[in-house]
Protein backbone atom coordinates (compact mmCIF):
# COMPACT_ATOMS: atom_id res chain seq x y z
CA UNK A 1 0.00 0.00 0.00
CA UNK A 2 1.28 3.44 -0.80
CA UNK A 3 2.15 5.75 2.04
CA UNK A 4 -0.50 8.24 0.98
CA UNK A 5 -3.20 5.64 1.70
CA UNK A 6 -1.52 4.68 4.96
CA UNK A 7 -1.44 8.35 6.02
CA UNK A 8 -5.15 8.62 5.29
CA UNK A 9 -5.81 5.51 7.39
CA UNK A 10 -3.68 6.95 10.19
CA UNK A 11 -5.55 10.25 10.02
CA UNK A 12 -8.92 8.50 10.22
CA UNK A 13 -7.81 6.33 13.15
CA UNK A 14 -6.36 9.27 15.07
CA UNK A 15 -9.44 11.36 14.37
CA UNK A 16 -11.77 8.59 15.55
CA UNK A 17 -9.78 8.13 18.72
CA UNK A 18 -9.74 11.88 19.46
CA UNK A 19 -13.42 12.54 18.70
CA UNK A 20 -14.68 9.50 20.59
CA UNK A 21 -12.16 10.02 23.41
CA UNK A 22 -11.23 6.37 23.21
CA UNK A 23 -7.95 4.56 23.40
CA UNK A 24 -6.19 3.85 20.12
CA UNK A 25 -6.56 0.11 20.69
CA UNK A 26 -10.34 0.55 20.52
CA UNK A 27 -10.07 2.50 17.26
CA UNK A 28 -7.74 -0.14 15.79
CA UNK A 29 -10.07 -2.97 16.84
CA UNK A 30 -13.09 -1.25 15.25
CA UNK A 31 -11.11 -0.54 12.07
CA UNK A 32 -10.00 -4.15 11.81
CA UNK A 33 -13.52 -5.44 12.39
CA UNK A 34 -15.03 -3.32 9.62
CA UNK A 35 -12.21 -2.73 7.14
CA UNK A 36 -9.54 -5.32 7.77
CA UNK A 37 -6.14 -4.77 9.26
CA UNK A 38 -4.69 -1.28 8.83
CA UNK A 39 -1.47 -0.81 6.90
CA UNK A 40 1.72 -1.33 8.95
CA UNK A 41 2.88 2.22 8.19
CA UNK A 42 -0.47 3.59 9.42
CA UNK A 43 -0.02 1.68 12.66
CA UNK A 44 3.53 3.03 13.00
CA UNK A 45 2.19 6.56 12.58
CA UNK A 46 -0.75 6.24 15.00
CA UNK A 47 1.39 4.59 17.67
CA UNK A 48 4.02 7.31 17.27
CA UNK A 49 1.49 10.13 17.48
CA UNK A 50 -0.17 8.44 20.44
CA UNK A 51 3.17 8.03 22.23
CA UNK A 52 4.38 11.59 21.53
CA UNK A 53 1.11 13.50 21.58
CA UNK A 54 2.14 15.74 24.49
CA UNK A 55 5.36 16.78 22.78
CA UNK A 56 3.64 17.24 19.42
CA UNK A 57 1.00 19.44 21.03
CA UNK A 58 3.69 21.47 22.80
CA UNK A 59 5.44 22.12 19.48
CA UNK A 60 2.17 22.94 17.72
CA UNK A 61 1.34 25.42 20.49
CA UNK A 62 4.71 27.10 20.04
CA UNK A 63 4.36 27.56 16.30
CA UNK A 64 0.64 28.33 16.07
CA UNK A 65 0.68 31.67 17.83
CA UNK A 66 -2.78 32.57 19.05
CA UNK A 67 -4.23 29.09 18.46
CA UNK A 68 -3.94 26.79 21.47
CA UNK A 69 -4.09 23.16 20.38
CA UNK A 70 -7.22 22.44 22.41
CA UNK A 71 -9.08 25.19 20.50
CA UNK A 72 -8.08 23.97 17.04
CA UNK A 73 -10.55 22.21 14.80
CA UNK A 74 -10.21 18.50 15.64
CA UNK A 75 -9.60 17.60 11.96
CA UNK A 76 -6.82 20.17 11.58
CA UNK A 77 -5.28 19.25 14.92
CA UNK A 78 -5.21 15.58 13.96
CA UNK A 79 -3.69 16.32 10.55
CA UNK A 80 -0.96 18.49 12.06
CA UNK A 81 -0.06 15.99 14.78
CA UNK A 82 0.32 13.32 12.13
CA UNK A 83 2.41 15.48 9.80
CA UNK A 84 4.58 16.82 12.59
CA UNK A 85 5.32 13.30 13.78
CA UNK A 86 6.43 12.36 10.27
CA UNK A 87 8.48 15.52 9.95
CA UNK A 88 10.33 14.98 13.21
CA UNK A 89 10.51 11.22 13.55
CA UNK A 90 10.32 9.44 10.20
CA UNK A 91 13.75 9.64 8.67
CA UNK A 92 12.92 8.86 5.05
CA UNK A 93 10.05 11.36 4.71
CA UNK A 94 11.19 14.81 3.57
CA UNK A 95 9.57 17.71 5.43
CA UNK A 96 8.00 19.04 2.22
CA UNK A 97 6.36 15.68 1.53
CA UNK A 98 4.86 15.58 5.03
CA UNK A 99 3.57 19.15 4.65
CA UNK A 100 2.15 18.55 1.17
CA UNK A 101 0.42 15.35 2.28
CA UNK A 102 -1.07 17.18 5.27
CA UNK A 103 -2.41 19.90 2.97
CA UNK A 104 -3.96 17.23 0.73
CA UNK A 105 -5.71 15.62 3.69
CA UNK A 106 -6.92 19.03 4.89
CA UNK A 107 -8.24 19.79 1.41
CA UNK A 108 -10.28 16.59 1.43
CA UNK A 109 -11.48 16.54 5.01
CA UNK A 110 -11.59 20.06 6.42
CA UNK A 111 -12.82 23.57 5.67
CA UNK A 112 -11.77 25.96 2.92
CA UNK A 113 -9.23 27.80 5.08
CA UNK A 114 -7.74 24.68 6.63
CA UNK A 115 -5.16 23.82 3.95
CA UNK A 116 -3.46 27.22 4.29
CA UNK A 117 -3.71 27.10 8.11
CA UNK A 118 -2.19 23.61 8.23
CA UNK A 119 0.57 24.58 5.78
CA UNK A 120 1.37 27.75 7.72
CA UNK A 121 1.66 26.02 11.07
CA UNK A 122 3.75 23.17 9.68
CA UNK A 123 6.05 25.57 7.80
CA UNK A 124 6.47 27.40 11.10
CA UNK A 125 7.59 24.14 12.67
CA UNK A 126 9.91 23.53 9.74
CA UNK A 127 11.57 26.92 10.08
CA UNK A 128 11.82 26.59 13.85
CA UNK A 129 13.12 23.04 14.07
CA UNK A 130 14.78 22.66 10.66
CA UNK A 131 16.22 19.22 11.32
CA UNK A 132 14.71 15.98 12.41
CA UNK A 133 15.41 15.00 15.97
CA UNK A 134 15.39 11.55 17.52
CA UNK A 135 14.04 9.52 14.59
CA UNK A 136 11.68 6.80 15.73
C-alpha positions, 0 to 999 in steps of 0.5 A: 500500500502506498504511504499516501493511503496509509497516512489517510488511514492513520488520520482516520484512526487518530481522528476517531480516537480523538473525537470519541475520546477512546484509546487507540486500541479501541479504534484499531479494533473497530477498524480491523472489524469493519475494514480489515487490518490497517497498513503497517505504516499507518499503525507506525504513525498512530502509535508514534502520534499516540506516544508523543502526543504531548510533545507534538501538542507542545510544538504545535502550540509554540508555532501556532501563535494565538491558536492553542491546540485544544481550540483547534478544529479536531480535523486540523489538529489531527492532521498536524499531529500526524504530519509533525510526527512524520516531519520529526521522527520518520527519517525517510520522509522529507519535510516538504512531503509531510507538509504537502500530504497534510495539505492534501488531507486538509483539502479533502477533510476540512474547511476551505481555510484549513489547507493554508492554516495547516501549511502555515503552522507546519512551515512554522515548525519547519523553520523553527526546528529545521532538522529531524530530531530523535528519529523513531 
